[in-house]
Amino acid sequence: MEVDVCIVGSGAGGAPIAYVLQQTGFDVVVVEKGPYIKREDFSKDEIALRRGIYRSNINEEFHVIYQNGKRYVGKECGWSFNNGSLVGGATNFMSGYFHQMQPIDFRLKTEFGGIEEANIEDWPITYEDLKSYYDKVAHVVGVSGEGLPYPPLKENIAAQWFDEACRKLGIYPVKTSRAILSLSKGDRNSCVYSGFCGSYGCSSGAKSSSREALLQDVKILDNSFAYKLDSDAKRVHTLYYFDQKRKSHKIHASIFVLALSPIETVRLLFNSKNRYFPDGLANSSSQLGKNLIFSAGGVGGGVMKKEMMHEDLFTELQNRALFLNRSLKEWYVYEKGNRRQKGGVIDFLFEHSNIIMQAQNRMWSGNEPLWGVQLAKRLEKINNERVIQFEVFNDWLPTDRCYVSIEQGVKDKWGIDVAAIYLDVHPTNREVANFLGKKGMEVLKKMGATSLYYSLSDDPPTNLVAGGCRFGNDPRHSLLDPTCRSWDLENLYISDASFMPTGGSVPYTWTIYANAFRVADSIKKQLQ
């Protein structure tokens, strides 16, 4: 097959490029490892259609993970960084909490100086370079919220209580933007308020997945596993992939774009080494796989009990169709002693509507499972309380000890070396997350919540991964130039989250979408 542009990966990093170039008239093909699951195939079935169903089979496709001197094999321990193997990738299952990075996120080193054992660098672009593309995502993909093309989604009464608590504390509540349509758009329906956004595919078309928003008219090779790129010293000329029957095929293209996911993109480049690039394709800088980052933070919550309020108010609180949609950015930067400290965002949300998940959350007393009458009493509380949770997002500082390589000789079902993930946590991650967690609990306490909790873990979130193919201004210290094109190969671009030198203090998806639209314009200029 010969095309103008071959894109590997159909999520937030690949789909915008396919969308723009297809509309411009170029011959584009998207290679996607997973199947094409359509809107009508999704429903709100807690068991049959949960997110895990659409991940790669961990016994066949897995990673090797190194943490604290120990080695873990994914298929033996169940630890997986695969987040959605289907057309649209993990955007099918996101909750859609959309935050833009702030101008300060693009110049962390300039603003805060170096941090010992952290590889902090400024971005080679600014917020202003990305702003118009954030706006484009809001219009084309669909983002609802204040000042956005789609008005805010309907809110639960708890949003009013949250705002009042913040007023009493002297802090400013932020209405959270969501990648969910509050009004219909083309053949996509507006939100039906089922309460099953996170971890489930959307059966109304309201969630702004790349599949719904961008891939309707694009040529897609689904169930196709890309396993190797071939190049000469200056250009990639061939992509090799296996179809569902494990038959090998090849694609020739003028431009190749990688958007598999940070871990899998790095893996593909290492497994594509050749005589021109013996240490991995496009890796003359030896930066491939370096500076892997995640989102640091933690989770917390509290309980709003029926006995605390009038029955009519509790009935409104129990309306599981409506959103809380509140965030705090009060401590995006805060004072620590005599210096400024980069902070983060606190997102507030209700406990997931999945009743099975709610029951599982209540079946334990410490490390011991509850049984019989004790369990029944605990489950009865579901009808007499509402759990409000929060998630903290702050920078995961890049270090030399957090990176991706390949585990030579350990093969997946395709006979290809699997990725090796080396995890390391900078102590600042935990310090900032702990500070923000305490602030989150203060707000819940002021709302009247009880049973407050907050927990941190050094295990990274498997759905918020970035870095590994850093972009920059210096080819000695970065893999990509500011347009996300390889310094080494003039027709290779990388547009998933692996380009990010730092992650900001927000979930990545809006930024990935926006940057991919930016990269699409660069590719369009190159092709024209």
C-alpha positions in Angstrom: 0.0 0.0 0.0 1.2 3.5 -0.8 -0.2 6.6 0.8 0.7 10.2 1.5 0.5 9.8 5.3 0.6 6.7 7.5 -0.5 7.3 11.1 0.0 4.6 13.7 -2.5 5.0 16.5 -6.0 6.4 16.5 -6.3 8.2 19.9 -5.9 11.9 20.8 -2.5 12.1 19.3 -3.2 10.5 15.9 -6.8 11.3 15.0 -6.5 15.1 14.7 -3.7 14.6 12.1 -5.8 12.2 10.2 -8.8 14.5 10.3 -6.9 17.6 9.1 -4.9 15.9 6.3 -7.9 13.9 5.1 -10.0 17.1 4.8 -7.1 18.7 3.0 -7.3 16.0 0.3 -4.3 13.9 1.2 -4.4 10.1 1.1 -4.2 9.0 4.7 -4.4 5.7 6.5 -4.5 5.0 10.2 -3.1 1.7 11.5 -4.8 0.7 14.7 -4.0 -2.5 16.8 -7.5 -2.9 18.2 -11.0 -3.4 16.7 -13.4 -0.8 15.4 -16.1 -0.7 18.2 -18.9 1.6 17.1 -21.3 3.8 19.2 -24.1 1.3 19.0 -21.9 -1.4 20.4 -21.6 0.5 23.7 -24.1 0.4 26.5 -24.1 0.9 30.3 -23.6 -2.7 31.3 -21.4 -2.7 34.4 -19.8 -6.0 33.7 -19.9 -6.8 29.9 -18.7 -3.4 28.7 -16.2 -2.2 31.3 -13.0 -0.6 30.2 -10.9 -3.7 30.9 -12.7 -5.7 28.2 -11.1 -3.4 25.6 -7.5 -3.6 26.9 -5.0 -5.9 25.2 -5.0 -9.5 26.7 -2.3 -9.2 29.3 -1.3 -12.8 28.8 -0.4 -12.0 25.2 0.7 -8.4 25.3 2.3 -7.2 28.4 5.2 -5.1 29.9 8.1 -5.8 32.2 8.2 -3.3 35.1 11.1 -2.4 37.4 10.3 -0.7 40.6 12.3 -0.3 43.8 14.8 -3.0 42.7 12.1 -5.5 41.9 11.1 -7.0 38.5 7.4 -7.5 37.7 6.1 -9.3 34.6 2.7 -7.9 33.6 1.2 -11.3 32.7 2.2 -12.7 36.1 1.2 -9.8 38.3 -1.6 -8.1 36.3 0.1 -4.7 36.1 -0.7 -3.2 32.7 -0.1 0.2 31.1 -2.3 -0.6 28.1 -5.3 1.7 28.2 -7.6 0.9 25.4 -6.9 -1.3 22.3 -9.6 -0.1 19.9 -10.2 2.7 17.4 -10.1 5.9 19.4 -8.0 4.3 22.1 -8.4 5.5 25.7 -10.4 8.5 24.6 -13.4 6.1 24.5 -13.1 5.6 28.2 -12.0 8.9 29.6 -14.1 10.8 32.1 -13.4 13.9 30.0 -12.2 16.3 32.7 -10.5 18.8 30.4 -8.0 21.4 31.7 -5.5 23.4 29.6 -2.0 23.7 30.7 -1.1 27.2 32.0 1.5 29.5 30.6 3.8 28.8 33.5 3.8 25.1 32.7 5.7 25.8 29.5 8.6 27.4 31.3 9.1 25.6 34.6 12.9 25.8 34.5 12.8 29.5 33.9 10.2 30.2 36.5 11.4 27.8 39.3 15.0 27.0 38.5 16.5 23.6 38.5 15.5 20.9 41.0 18.1 18.4 42.2 17.9 15.0 40.3 15.0 16.3 38.1 15.5 16.8 34.4 13.3 20.0 34.1 13.4 21.8 30.8 11.3 24.6 29.3 9.1 23.7 26.4 10.4 24.9 23.0 6.9 26.4 22.4 4.7 28.7 24.5 1.1 28.6 25.7 0.4 31.2 23.0 1.6 28.8 20.3 -0.9 26.2 21.5 -3.9 28.5 22.5 -5.6 28.6 19.1 -5.3 24.8 19.0 -6.9 24.4 22.4 -9.7 26.5 20.9 -9.9 24.3 17.9 -10.3 21.2 20.1 -13.1 22.9 21.9 -15.0 23.6 18.7 -14.1 20.5 16.5 -13.9 17.8 19.1 -16.4 19.4 21.5 -15.7 20.8 25.0 -18.4 22.1 27.3 -18.0 24.7 30.0 -17.9 28.4 30.8 -16.8 30.5 27.8 -16.6 27.4 25.6 -18.6 26.5 22.4 -20.9 24.2 24.4 -22.5 25.4 27.7 -21.8 23.8 31.0 -23.4 20.4 31.7 -26.3 20.2 34.2 -25.1 20.2 37.8 -26.1 18.4 41.0 -27.1 20.5 44.0 -23.7 19.6 45.6 -22.1 22.1 43.2 -23.8 24.9 45.0 -22.7 23.5 48.4 -19.1 23.3 47.0 -19.2 26.9 45.9 -20.5 28.1 49.3 -17.8 26.1 51.1 -15.2 27.8 48.9 -16.7 31.2 49.6 -16.4 30.6 53.3 -12.8 29.5 52.9 -12.0 32.5 50.7 -11.0 30.5 47.7 -12.3 30.5 44.1 -14.1 27.4 42.7 -13.6 26.6 39.0 -16.3 25.0 36.9 -14.7 22.0 35.3 -14.7 21.9 31.5 -15.7 18.5 30.1 -15.1 16.7 26.8 -18.9 15.9 26.8 -21.4 17.6 24.5 -24.2 19.5 26.3 -25.8 20.2 22.9 -26.0 17.9 19.9 -23.3 18.3 17.2 -24.0 16.8 13.8 -25.0 13.1 14.3 -23.6 13.2 17.9 -26.3 13.5 20.6 -26.0 15.6 23.7 -25.3 14.0 27.0 -28.0 11.7 28.3 -26.7 11.9 31.9 -26.3 8.2 32.6 -23.5 8.7 35.1 -21.3 6.2 33.3 -18.7 8.4 31.7 -15.4 7.3 33.2 -14.2 3.8 32.2 -17.2 3.2 29.8 -17.8 3.9 26.1 -20.5 6.5 25.3 -23.6 5.2 23.7 -25.0 8.6 22.9 -22.0 10.0 21.0 -21.7 12.9 23.5 -18.3 12.0 24.8 -15.6 13.6 22.7 -13.6 10.6 21.8 -11.4 10.8 18.8 -13.5 8.0 17.2 -16.7 10.1 17.5 -15.2 13.5 16.7 -12.5 13.0 14.1 -12.4 9.5 12.4 -15.7 9.1 10.7 -14.4 9.5 7.2 -10.8 8.3 7.6 -9.4 5.1 6.2 -8.6 2.8 9.2 -6.8 -0.5 9.2 -8.1 -1.9 12.5 -6.9 -5.1 14.1 -3.5 -4.3 12.6 -0.3 -4.4 14.8 2.6 -2.2 13.7 5.8 -3.9 14.6 8.6 -2.3 12.6 9.7 0.8 10.6 12.4 0.7 8.0 14.5 3.7 7.0 17.6 4.9 5.3 19.8 7.5 6.9 17.3 10.4 6.3 13.8 9.0 5.7 11.4 6.3 6.8 10.2 4.4 3.8 8.2 1.4 5.1 5.9 0.4 8.0 5.4 -3.3 8.6 2.3 -4.6 10.4 0.5 -7.9 11.2 -3.1 -8.3 10.4 -5.5 -10.3 12.6 -4.4 -13.5 11.0 -0.8 -12.6 11.7 0.0 -12.1 8.1 2.7 -9.4 7.5 2.0 -6.4 5.3 3.8 -3.2 4.5 2.9 0.5 3.9 4.9 3.1 2.0 4.3 6.7 2.7 5.6 10.2 2.3 5.1 11.0 6.0 4.9 8.6 9.0 3.3 9.7 12.3 3.6 7.7 15.5 0.9 8.0 18.1 0.6 4.6 19.7 1.1 5.8 23.3 4.4 6.9 24.9 5.4 3.4 26.0 4.5 1.7 22.7 5.9 4.4 20.5 9.2 4.1 22.2 9.0 0.3 22.0 8.4 0.4 18.2 11.4 2.7 17.7 13.7 0.5 19.7 12.5 -2.6 17.8 13.1 -0.8 14.5 16.9 -0.3 14.9 19.0 -0.7 11.8 22.5 -0.1 10.6 21.9 3.7 10.4 20.4 3.8 13.9 21.8 0.9 15.9 20.5 2.2 19.2 16.9 2.6 18.1 15.3 4.4 15.2 15.7 8.2 15.3 17.9 7.9 18.4 21.2 9.6 17.5 20.7 11.7 20.7 20.4 8.6 22.9 17.3 10.2 24.4 14.8 7.6 23.2 12.7 6.4 26.1 14.2 8.9 28.6 12.3 11.1 30.9 9.1 9.0 31.1 6.6 10.9 33.2 3.1 10.3 34.6 0.7 12.5 36.6 1.6 12.7 40.2 -1.0 13.2 42.9 -3.5 11.1 44.9 -7.1 10.5 45.6 -9.4 11.5 48.5 -12.9 12.0 49.5 -15.6 12.2 52.1 -19.2 11.2 52.8 -22.3 13.4 52.8 -24.9 11.6 55.0 -28.7 11.6 54.7 -28.9 12.4 58.4 -27.1 15.7 58.0 -29.7 17.3 55.8 -33.4 17.7 55.0 -34.8 14.7 53.1 -35.6 16.9 50.0 -32.0 18.0 49.8 -30.7 14.5 50.1 -33.1 13.4 47.3 -31.5 16.1 45.1 -28.0 15.0 46.2 -28.8 11.4 45.2 -29.6 12.4 41.7 -26.9 10.4 40.0 -27.6 11.8 36.6 -26.1 15.2 37.3 -22.5 16.3 37.6 -20.5 18.0 40.3 -18.0 19.5 37.9 -15.8 21.5 40.2 -12.1 22.0 40.4 -9.6 24.1 42.4 -6.6 25.9 40.9 -6.0 28.1 43.9 -2.7 26.4 44.6 -1.4 26.0 41.0 1.5 27.9 42.4 1.9 28.4 46.1 4.4 29.8 48.7 6.6 27.3 50.4 8.8 29.1 53.0 10.6 31.9 51.1 10.1 30.5 47.6 7.4 29.7 45.1 6.4 26.1 44.6 4.6 24.7 41.5 1.4 23.1 42.7 -1.5 21.6 40.8 -5.2 21.0 40.3 -7.8 19.3 42.5 -10.8 17.8 40.6 -13.9 17.0 42.6 -16.3 14.4 41.4 -18.9 11.9 42.7 -18.1 8.3 43.4 -18.6 6.3 40.1 -22.2 5.3 39.5 -21.3 1.6 38.9 -23.2 0.0 41.8 -20.9 -3.1 41.8 -17.9 -0.8 42.2 -19.6 1.0 45.1 -20.3 -2.3 46.8 -16.7 -3.5 46.4 -15.5 -0.2 48.0 -17.6 -1.0 51.1 -16.9 -4.7 51.5 -13.7 -4.3 53.5 -12.8 -3.3 57.1 -9.1 -2.5 56.9 -7.6 -5.5 55.1 -10.3 -7.9 56.2 -13.4 -8.7 54.1 -16.8 -8.2 55.7 -19.4 -10.9 55.7 -23.1 -11.5 56.6 -24.9 -8.8 58.7 -21.8 -6.6 58.9 -21.6 -6.5 55.1 -25.4 -6.0 54.7 -25.3 -3.0 57.0 -22.3 -1.5 55.1 -24.1 -2.0 51.8 -27.2 -0.4 53.1 -25.3 2.9 53.5 -25.2 3.3 49.7 -28.8 4.5 49.9 -28.2 6.8 52.9 -25.0 8.6 51.8 -23.2 10.1 48.8 -19.5 9.9 48.5 -17.7 13.0 47.0 -14.2 12.2 45.8 -11.3 14.3 44.6 -8.3 13.7 42.5 -5.0 15.7 42.8 -2.9 16.4 39.6 0.6 17.7 40.0 3.8 17.5 38.0 5.6 14.1 38.0 9.2 15.4 37.8 11.3 13.6 35.1 14.4 11.8 36.4 17.2 9.7 34.9 15.7 6.6 36.6 12.3 6.8 35.1 12.4 5.6 31.5 11.3 3.0 28.9 13.5 0.5 27.1 12.8 -3.0 25.7 13.2 -6.3 27.5 15.3 -8.2 25.0 14.3 -11.8 24.6 10.9 -11.4 26.3 8.3 -11.6 23.5 4.6 -10.8 23.1 2.2 -12.9 21.1 3.6 -11.4 17.9 7.1 -12.5 18.7 8.3 -8.9 19.3 10.3 -7.8 22.3 8.1 -6.2 25.0 8.7 -2.8 26.6 10.6 -2.6 29.9 9.3 0.2 32.1 11.6 1.6 34.8 9.8 3.6 37.5 11.2 6.2 39.8 9.5 8.9 41.9 11.0 12.2 42.8 10.3 13.2 46.4 8.9 16.5 45.4 6.0 14.7 43.7 4.8 13.4 47.0 5.4 16.6 48.9 3.2 18.7 46.5 0.5 16.0 46.3 0.3 15.8 50.1 -0.1 19.6 50.4 -2.9 19.6 47.8 -4.6 16.6 49.4 -4.9 18.4 52.7 -6.5 21.4 50.9 -9.0 19.1 49.2 -10.1 17.7 52.5 -10.5 21.2 54.0 -13.1 22.0 51.4 -15.0 18.7 51.9 -15.0 19.3 55.6 -16.5 22.8 55.1 -19.2 21.2 53.0 -20.1 19.0 55.9 -18.6 15.8 54.7 -17.4 13.2 57.2 -15.1 10.1 57.1 -12.5 12.2 55.2 -9.6 10.5 53.7 -6.7 11.1 51.3 -4.1 8.6 50.0 -0.9 8.8 48.1 0.9 6.0 46.2 4.3 5.9 44.4 2.6 3.6 41.8 2.0 5.8 38.8 -1.5 6.1 37.2 -1.4 3.8 34.2 -3.7 6.0 32.2 -1.7 9.2 32.4 1.6 8.5 30.7 3.9 11.0 28.8 7.5 11.6 27.8 10.0 9.2 26.3 10.4 11.2 23.0 11.0 14.7 24.3 10.8 17.6 21.9 13.2 20.6 22.2 15.5 23.1 20.5 18.7 21.1 20.8 19.1 17.8 18.9 21.7 16.7 21.3 19.2 16.6 24.2 15.9 15.9 22.5 14.4 13.4 20.0 12.1 15.8 18.3 12.2 19.4 17.0 9.6 22.0 18.1 7.2 20.7 15.4 7.4 17.2 16.8 9.4 16.0 13.8 12.4 13.7 14.3 15.7 15.5 14.3 17.1 12.5 12.4 14.4 11.5 10.0 12.8 14.2 7.9 9.5 12.5 7.4 8.9 11.0 10.9 6.6 12.8 13.4 5.5 11.7 16.9 2.3 13.2 18.2 1.2 11.2 21.2 2.1 12.4 24.7 5.6 11.2 24.4 6.7 14.6 23.1 6.1 16.3 26.4 9.2 17.4 28.5 7.0 18.0 31.5 3.3 17.2 32.0 1.9 20.3 33.7 -0.5 19.8 36.6 -3.5 18.7 34.6 -4.7 15.6 32.8 -3.0 15.5 29.4 -5.8 14.8 26.9 -6.8 18.4 25.9 -3.1 19.2 25.4 -2.5 16.0 23.3 -5.4 16.9 21.1 -4.3 20.5 20.7 -0.7 19.6 19.9 -1.7 17.0 17.4 -3.7 19.7 15.5 -0.6 21.9 15.6 1.5 19.0 14.2 -1.1 18.4 11.5 -0.5 22.0 10.2 3.2 21.5 10.1 2.8 18.2 8.1 0.4 20.0 5.8 3.0 22.6 5.0 5.6 20.0 4.4 3.4 18.1 2.0 2.3 21.2 0.1 
